[in-house]
């Protein structure tokens, strides 16, 4: 960890999550839509690659491509291919899986290490209610295809919502266990951009009690230190992880991730939009590598855990 750039709270910057588009092919009820960007304004594969190269020179080891829906980009394979030439320890994508059946093999061949697929339910009607689309089977086929071509691990992101999918937690675990997938349960994050302003209070489901049950059943438990101290539970040959992002001091105190928005701005903190740092404009203006590095350092200097004033 010695060669890593650290922020003012001594947190090393290990991973970069790049939102490569804000276009999406579904409309999830909980999603924080980050505005709309014309595809012509999106970062090109070369620009994404340049951002990754500079991040690597600062010690970043892992790249995650996200969105919007990253697989709506027709150049997604080229992006993965180009980023892969930089030799990161880990290159992954977060996707809704709908186009994964089509792209899994090409992405694997291009150098993709891992994939996270969002799947909140196994019930077609609930899937339609959450996403607005009738595409559950497509998403499931995408997941199975990713496993079949040897992308490992395939992780399922399930946002847990009170009265919507809480009855399905064990079914989802069985589905994952049976298909050699890791299940990741995510507590919902409040979103200003949700049309339904009471969404969070209606649907937020506290996972601590469920986690106690997991702990009592687990054959073993692992804590992921640089992933916000998340716990992984190994139960009966299956694996399940729980993410509590809401006002969780572990989430913040061990955060090692910097983000890039679809507009090409560095985003120092997940839950804030008031401290973004322009990046892509500097690249497009032809600034030197040192000047672009400086933008990264400015963003890193703006990282603040939410509890900093409470200490
Ligand atoms: N389209 C891709 C997908 O569906 O995975 C990538 C983008 S999506 C915004 C990335 C992840 O954020 C998904 O796993 C999604 O479930 C999660 N997410 C989105 N809004 C959320 C919220 N309000 N609370 C918790 N997780 C959320």
Boltz pocket constraint, residues with backbone or C-beta under 6 A from the ligand:
constraints:
  - pocket:
      binder: B
      contacts: [[A, 24], [A, 30], [A, 31], [A, 32], [A, 66], [A, 67], [A, 68], [A, 69], [A, 70], [A, 94], [A, 95], [A, 96], [A, 116], [A, 117], [A, 118], [A, 157], [A, 158], [A, 159], [A, 186], [A, 187], [A, 188], [A, 189], [A, 190], [A, 191]]
      max_distance: 6.0
